[in-house]
């Protein structure tokens, strides 16, 4: 399986501008009612220690006969993972058993307050905990290198839709190692640990990975999603700690 290289398309100047915007910028309350926001750089951060923050989970990429089982999407403590995390630390636990050669588990969220009908470049930083060791054999694929972390953005809601007995993702996210029109591959779940019977969790950071530009709709809204696209025919579970998205208006040339 091929692993897509990370793209780091945000300059130091843009990062400095985004840092000045602050975090958790998903409440446009400072925009007067009826006013049209101007196109500026924006940053949104969710710390799953604080809760779901409006994210909704789902699954896709399977037939009705091969639907994933043991699906879990809930906030859990991470203190017992022997990673030295604080007793009160929590994360969003996402887990599912892939019963075929393909399954996608994702979370999505709508963001507001963008300039209407304006295109933005978007980059993603994701922190998670993975217990998928590196270089191991597995059913259908490896537990680490055959499971990809995907992020994307779209003006249309990304969700599961059923067509002719197949559950598909409603926007083009690509598949496994291949990105789609709305997505970027952040990397795989392989965490650099050795193959052992009960592999430990380890931290993984996917930092400033730039995806395709996205255009806000006529109301200044768009959707983002982050998911685990699996070619490993067994259970995969991760603790999603935080997601940060950086939006920069596309400048016409």
CORLINSUL-V863593 format. One record per backbone hydrogen bond with DSSP energy under -0.5 kcal/mol. NH is the residue of the N-H (numbers start at 1). CO is the residue of the C=O. E is the energy in kcal/mol with one decimal. If there is no record, write none. Layout:
# CORLINSUL-V863593
nh->NH co->CO e->E
nh->NH co->CO e->E
This chain:
# CORLINSUL-V863593
nh->4 co->2 e->-0.5
nh->9 co->7 e->-0.6
nh->11 co->9 e->-0.6
nh->15 co->11 e->-2.4
nh->16 co->12 e->-2.1
nh->17 co->13 e->-1.9
nh->18 co->14 e->-2.7
nh->19 co->15 e->-2.6
nh->20 co->16 e->-1.6
nh->21 co->17 e->-0.8
nh->21 co->18 e->-1.0
nh->22 co->18 e->-0.7
nh->22 co->19 e->-1.0
nh->25 co->43 e->-1.0
nh->26 co->24 e->-0.6
nh->29 co->27 e->-0.9
nh->31 co->28 e->-2.1
nh->32 co->30 e->-0.6
nh->35 co->32 e->-2.3
nh->37 co->35 e->-0.6
nh->40 co->38 e->-1.0
nh->42 co->247 e->-2.4
nh->44 co->245 e->-2.4
nh->46 co->243 e->-2.5
nh->48 co->46 e->-0.7
nh->48 co->241 e->-2.3
nh->50 co->47 e->-2.3
nh->55 co->52 e->-1.9
nh->56 co->108 e->-2.3
nh->58 co->106 e->-2.2
nh->60 co->104 e->-2.2
nh->61 co->167 e->-1.9
nh->62 co->167 e->-1.5
nh->64 co->165 e->-1.9
nh->66 co->63 e->-0.8
nh->67 co->64 e->-0.5
nh->69 co->97 e->-1.4
nh->72 co->95 e->-2.8
nh->74 co->93 e->-1.8
nh->76 co->91 e->-3.0
nh->78 co->89 e->-1.9
nh->79 co->89 e->-0.6
nh->81 co->78 e->-1.5
nh->82 co->79 e->-0.6
nh->89 co->86 e->-1.9
nh->91 co->76 e->-2.4
nh->92 co->240 e->-2.8
nh->93 co->74 e->-3.1
nh->93 co->91 e->-0.8
nh->94 co->92 e->-0.6
nh->94 co->238 e->-2.7
nh->95 co->72 e->-2.3
nh->96 co->236 e->-1.9
nh->97 co->69 e->-3.1
nh->98 co->96 e->-0.6
nh->98 co->234 e->-2.4
nh->99 co->66 e->-0.5
nh->99 co->97 e->-0.7
nh->103 co->230 e->-1.2
nh->104 co->60 e->-2.4
nh->105 co->228 e->-2.1
nh->106 co->58 e->-2.6
nh->107 co->226 e->-2.4
nh->108 co->56 e->-2.3
nh->109 co->224 e->-2.3
nh->111 co->222 e->-3.5
nh->114 co->220 e->-2.5
nh->117 co->217 e->-1.6
nh->118 co->115 e->-1.3
nh->120 co->214 e->-3.0
nh->121 co->248 e->-3.0
nh->122 co->211 e->-0.5
nh->123 co->246 e->-1.9
nh->124 co->209 e->-2.1
nh->125 co->244 e->-2.5
nh->126 co->206 e->-2.6
nh->127 co->242 e->-2.3
nh->128 co->204 e->-2.3
nh->129 co->239 e->-2.2
nh->130 co->202 e->-2.7
nh->131 co->237 e->-0.6
nh->133 co->131 e->-0.8
nh->134 co->193 e->-2.2
nh->140 co->138 e->-0.5
nh->146 co->142 e->-0.9
nh->147 co->144 e->-1.3
nh->148 co->229 e->-2.6
nh->149 co->187 e->-3.1
nh->150 co->148 e->-0.6
nh->150 co->227 e->-2.8
nh->151 co->184 e->-2.1
nh->152 co->225 e->-2.3
nh->153 co->182 e->-1.8
nh->154 co->223 e->-2.4
nh->159 co->157 e->-0.6
nh->161 co->168 e->-2.7
nh->163 co->161 e->-0.5
nh->163 co->166 e->-3.0
nh->166 co->163 e->-1.6
nh->167 co->62 e->-3.5
nh->168 co->161 e->-3.3
nh->168 co->166 e->-0.7
nh->170 co->159 e->-2.4
nh->173 co->171 e->-1.1
nh->175 co->178 e->-1.9
nh->178 co->175 e->-2.4
nh->179 co->177 e->-0.6
nh->180 co->173 e->-0.7
nh->182 co->172 e->-2.3
nh->183 co->180 e->-0.8
nh->184 co->151 e->-2.4
nh->186 co->149 e->-2.7
nh->186 co->184 e->-0.7
nh->187 co->149 e->-0.9
nh->189 co->144 e->-1.4
nh->189 co->147 e->-1.8
nh->190 co->144 e->-0.7
nh->191 co->132 e->-2.5
nh->196 co->194 e->-0.7
nh->199 co->196 e->-0.6
nh->202 co->130 e->-2.2
nh->204 co->128 e->-2.9
nh->206 co->126 e->-2.7
nh->207 co->205 e->-0.6
nh->209 co->124 e->-2.7
nh->210 co->7 e->-1.5
nh->210 co->208 e->-0.6
nh->211 co->122 e->-2.6
nh->214 co->120 e->-2.7
nh->216 co->118 e->-2.5
nh->216 co->214 e->-0.5
nh->217 co->221 e->-2.6
nh->220 co->217 e->-2.1
nh->222 co->111 e->-2.1
nh->223 co->154 e->-3.3
nh->224 co->109 e->-2.6
nh->225 co->152 e->-2.4
nh->226 co->107 e->-2.2
nh->227 co->150 e->-3.0
nh->228 co->105 e->-3.2
nh->229 co->148 e->-3.0
nh->229 co->227 e->-0.5
nh->230 co->103 e->-3.2
nh->230 co->228 e->-0.7
nh->231 co->146 e->-2.6
nh->233 co->139 e->-3.0
nh->233 co->231 e->-0.6
nh->234 co->232 e->-2.2
nh->236 co->96 e->-2.3
nh->238 co->94 e->-2.6
nh->239 co->129 e->-2.0
nh->240 co->92 e->-3.3
nh->240 co->238 e->-0.7
nh->241 co->127 e->-2.1
nh->241 co->239 e->-0.7
nh->242 co->127 e->-1.6
nh->243 co->46 e->-1.9
nh->244 co->125 e->-2.8
nh->245 co->44 e->-2.5
nh->246 co->123 e->-2.4
nh->247 co->42 e->-3.3
nh->248 co->121 e->-2.2
nh->250 co->119 e->-2.7
nh->252 co->250 e->-0.5
